[in-house]
């Protein structure tokens, strides 16, 4: 029931083909070999393409974009896969010898992907559960070129925390109807926190000017966020935490160290974010530091990756 669901919003915004090529390949195989095509396959399996019921709303933020229905569908599949594990010895004895390779392939390549399907499905909740764009707009209004150290985080941090609390309430409501396995609960929050860390990166990376005090303010904002995250997930380190912290600390690098840092970390950041570091950092250096040269290095590294 997961085939052809990308367009319905059942999967998250992340492209399955790039995030999990093996899963994408399996879904394509199911689509091409089992799902009914325009012309029925002679002597083959022809199952009508599954459709999401009109009664299920995958676009309603209040019900967390169909989290209840996602749980029922996905966890039923995971449970079914676990039952196949129990039947393995029995099936080995029942399947003809010339079909054992097919059975082993099913157990080794297909069944394990049932659990990997979770991330693709629940990212459809995490990628939309909070007002990421609105938070990013608030970050865009912050002036980071301050001249004094701040003792309080920016207002957008409190908006983030409010959004997280609201999401927690919605998850609790869903759990009164459908049990949420601990593993799934942690996955939803892990994906959501990763989204918020990406917001931090994008927001910090949009800064055109930033002083030492401004960078310290960024650290204060992010640390306040990390402290609160512990209420929701137990996974350590917090997903995305290191990438954001390394980005903030890059501002303090010397001229000699900045180029090396860019070469070692360029794959973790977008071109825009890397150039933000270059623009903000080189503003402190002598005129001998050429921003265009560093930007050219970044462009060349990204082309080769």
C-alpha positions in Angstrom: 0.0 0.0 0.0 3.0 2.3 -0.2 3.5 2.3 -4.0 2.8 5.5 -5.8 2.3 7.5 -2.6 5.0 10.1 -3.2 2.5 12.4 -4.9 -0.1 12.0 -2.2 2.0 13.3 0.6 2.5 9.9 2.3 6.2 10.2 2.1 8.2 13.2 3.3 9.6 16.1 1.3 13.0 14.3 1.0 13.3 12.5 -2.3 13.2 8.7 -1.6 15.4 8.0 -4.6 18.3 10.0 -3.1 17.7 9.3 0.6 17.2 5.5 0.2 18.0 4.2 -3.3 17.4 0.6 -2.2 13.9 1.4 -1.0 13.2 3.4 -4.1 14.4 0.5 -6.3 12.2 -2.0 -4.4 9.1 0.3 -4.8 9.8 0.7 -8.5 10.1 -3.1 -8.9 6.8 -3.6 -7.1 5.3 -0.9 -9.4 6.6 -2.5 -12.6 6.0 -6.2 -11.8 2.9 -6.3 -9.6 0.8 -3.2 -10.0 -1.8 -3.3 -12.8 -0.5 -1.5 -15.8 -2.5 -0.1 -18.8 -2.3 -3.5 -20.3 -2.7 -6.6 -18.0 0.4 -8.8 -17.8 -0.3 -12.3 -19.3 0.3 -15.0 -16.7 1.4 -12.3 -14.2 0.2 -10.6 -11.1 -2.1 -7.6 -11.7 -3.0 -5.8 -8.5 -4.9 -2.5 -8.8 -2.8 0.5 -7.7 -3.5 1.4 -4.1 -5.2 4.7 -3.4 -5.4 6.7 -0.2 -9.0 6.8 1.0 -10.8 10.2 0.7 -11.6 9.9 4.4 -7.9 10.2 5.3 -6.5 13.7 5.3 -2.7 13.8 5.0 -2.6 17.5 4.8 -4.2 18.5 8.2 -1.6 19.9 10.6 -4.0 19.3 13.5 -3.9 15.5 13.1 -0.1 15.7 12.3 -0.7 15.0 8.6 -2.4 11.6 9.1 0.0 10.3 11.8 -2.6 7.9 13.1 -3.2 6.3 9.6 0.6 6.3 8.9 1.1 4.4 12.1 -1.5 1.8 11.3 -0.2 1.3 7.8 3.5 1.3 8.5 3.6 -0.6 11.8 1.2 -3.3 10.3 3.8 -3.8 7.5 6.7 -4.0 10.1 4.7 -6.5 12.2 4.0 -8.6 9.1 7.7 -8.6 8.3 8.5 -9.8 11.8 6.1 -12.7 11.4 7.9 -13.7 8.2 11.0 -14.0 10.3 9.3 -16.5 12.5 8.2 -18.5 9.5 11.7 -18.7 7.9 12.5 -22.2 9.0 9.1 -23.6 8.0 9.3 -22.0 4.6 12.8 -23.3 4.0 11.4 -26.8 4.3 8.3 -26.1 2.1 9.8 -24.3 -0.8 11.2 -26.3 -3.7 15.0 -26.3 -3.9 14.9 -24.4 -7.2 13.0 -21.6 -5.5 15.2 -21.2 -2.4 17.3 -18.5 -4.0 14.2 -16.4 -4.5 13.2 -17.0 -0.9 16.6 -16.0 0.4 16.6 -12.9 -1.7 13.2 -12.0 -0.2 14.5 -12.4 3.3 17.9 -10.7 2.7 16.8 -7.8 0.5 13.1 -7.1 0.8 12.1 -7.8 4.4 14.8 -5.5 6.0 13.5 -2.6 3.9 10.1 -2.7 5.8 11.7 -1.0 8.7 13.6 1.5 6.5 10.2 2.4 5.1 9.4 4.0 8.5 11.7 7.0 7.9 10.3 7.7 4.5 6.7 7.7 5.9 7.2 9.5 9.2 9.3 12.2 7.5 6.0 13.2 5.9 5.0 14.3 9.4 8.4 15.7 10.6 9.0 17.8 7.5 5.7 19.7 8.0 5.0 19.4 11.8 6.3 22.8 12.6 6.3 26.3 11.0 9.9 26.0 9.7 9.6 28.8 7.1 8.0 31.2 9.6 10.9 30.5 12.1 13.4 31.1 9.3 11.8 34.4 8.5 12.1 35.5 12.2 15.8 34.5 12.1 16.2 36.7 9.0 15.1 39.7 11.0 17.9 39.3 13.5 20.9 41.7 13.3 24.0 39.7 14.1 26.5 42.7 13.9 26.0 43.6 17.6 28.7 45.1 19.7 27.9 43.7 23.1 27.3 40.2 24.5 23.6 39.2 24.9 22.3 37.3 27.9 19.0 36.2 26.5 18.3 34.1 23.3 16.4 35.6 20.4 12.6 35.4 20.3 12.6 32.8 17.4 14.1 30.3 19.9 11.0 30.6 22.1 8.8 30.2 19.0 10.7 27.0 18.2 10.1 25.7 21.7 6.4 26.5 21.6 6.1 24.7 18.3 7.8 21.6 19.9 5.4 21.7 22.8 2.4 21.9 20.5 3.7 19.0 18.5 4.1 16.9 21.6 0.5 17.6 22.6 -0.6 16.4 19.1 1.5 13.3 19.4 -0.1 12.6 22.8 -3.6 12.9 21.3 -2.7 10.4 18.5 -1.3 8.0 21.1 -4.7 7.7 22.8 -6.0 6.2 19.6 -3.0 4.2 18.3 0.0 3.0 20.3 3.2 4.6 19.3 6.2 2.3 19.6 9.1 4.0 21.4 11.3 3.5 18.4 8.8 5.3 16.2 8.4 8.1 18.7 12.1 8.7 18.8 12.3 8.6 15.0 9.6 11.2 14.6 11.4 13.5 17.0 14.8 12.8 15.6 13.6 13.7 12.1 11.8 16.9 13.5 14.9 18.0 15.4 17.0 17.5 12.3 14.6 19.8 10.4 15.1 22.4 13.1 18.8 22.1 13.0 18.6 22.7 9.3 16.6 25.8 10.0 19.4 27.0 12.3 22.0 26.4 9.6 19.9 28.1 6.9 19.2 31.1 9.2 22.8 31.5 10.4 24.0 30.9 6.9 21.9 33.9 5.7 23.8 36.3 7.8 25.7 38.8 5.7 27.4 40.5 8.6 28.3 39.1 12.0 30.6 40.2 14.8 32.2 38.1 17.5 29.3 39.1 19.8 26.8 38.1 17.1 28.4 34.7 16.8 28.2 34.3 20.6 24.5 35.1 20.4 24.1 32.4 17.8 25.8 30.0 20.2 23.4 31.1 23.0 20.4 30.6 20.8 21.5 27.1 19.8 22.5 26.0 23.3 19.1 27.1 24.6 17.5 24.9 21.9 19.7 21.9 22.7 18.9 22.0 26.4 15.2 21.8 25.7 15.5 19.1 23.1 16.5 16.7 25.8 12.8 16.7 26.9 11.8 15.0 23.6 14.6 12.7 22.5 17.1 10.5 24.3 19.4 9.9 21.3 22.9 11.3 21.8 24.4 13.2 20.2 21.4 15.3 19.1 20.9 14.8 15.3 22.5 17.8 13.5 24.0 19.3 16.6 27.6 18.9 15.6 27.1 20.3 12.2 25.5 23.5 13.5 28.1 23.9 16.3 31.0 23.4 13.8 29.4 26.0 11.5 29.2 28.6 14.4 32.8 27.9 15.5 34.2 28.3 12.0 33.8 32.0 12.4 36.6 32.1 14.9 39.2 30.4 12.6 42.4 32.0 11.6 43.2 32.8 8.0 45.4 29.8 7.7 42.8 27.4 9.2 39.8 28.6 7.3 40.8 27.2 3.9 41.6 23.8 5.5 38.2 23.8 7.3 36.4 24.5 4.1 38.2 21.6 2.4 37.4 19.2 5.2 33.7 20.2 5.8 32.3 21.4 2.5 30.1 18.3 2.1 28.2 19.1 5.3 27.0 22.5 4.1 25.4 24.2 1.1 27.4 26.6 -1.1 25.3 29.5 0.4 26.3 28.6 3.9 29.9 28.2 3.1 30.1 31.5 1.4 28.4 33.1 4.4 31.3 31.9 6.6 33.7 33.2 4.0 32.0 36.6 3.8 31.7 37.1 7.6 35.1 35.7 8.5 37.2 37.4 5.9 35.8 40.7 6.9 38.1 40.5 10.0 41.2 39.6 8.0 43.7 41.8 6.2 43.2 42.7 2.6 45.5 39.9 1.6 42.7 37.4 2.2 40.7 37.2 -1.0 37.1 36.2 -0.6 36.9 35.3 -4.3 39.7 32.8 -4.0 38.0 30.9 -1.1 34.7 31.1 -2.9 36.3 29.6 -6.0 37.8 26.8 -3.9 34.3 26.0 -2.5 32.8 26.0 -6.0 35.5 23.7 -7.3 35.0 21.3 -4.3 31.3 21.1 -4.8 31.7 20.4 -8.5 33.9 17.5 -7.8 31.7 16.0 -5.2 
